[in-house]
Amino acid sequence: MVQYTLAQSPEIILTISGKDSAKARDKAMDQLMELMDAGKLPTELEEGFGPQQLIEVKESTIDTASGEDTITQAVQVLSNLATLKLKVQESRAEALEIRKAVDILFTDESVTEEEITRLKEGFKVLKNFAQANVRYQEARAKAEQARQTLDQALKSPDK
């Protein structure tokens, strides 16, 4: 089955058996002429309107697939947020400890080589935490939309 409509009257749907072809478009034109003769066409068509000007109506399965893709993406965004949240939580305490130790560099107190070495090793942890935290904050903003998408998809159809 193939369906056609008119740009001037999208509410008119002409259904023809088979697939889109010149023959199917000719049959749709015949149906269109019948509608015009019966006075059931709400619009006037210009002289020279032909079968090639009919617009094929595509199946709505694309909308379903698109909706399913949106839901899949929403779940992936939320899963990513969960992973980032764990990563941030796991490294937060150690990163804050290292951050406190950084303050020693800005005092006049003397420091040992051991403290500096430990501090330098801690910079990697600090950097990883800060980067994960930034990614988490960005992911959280995106996840709000994902949560709304899922809430919409989970709504009961009778409400």
Protein Blocks (a to p, Z undefined) as FASTA:
>chain_A
ZZdddfklmmbccddedjddfklmmmmmmmmmmmmmnopafbdcdehiafklpccdddfk
lmmmmmmmmmmmmmmmmmmmmmmmmmmmmmmmmmmmmmmmmmmmmpcbdcdfklmmmmmm
mmmmmmmmmmmmmmmmmmmmmmmmmmmmmmmmmpcfkZZ
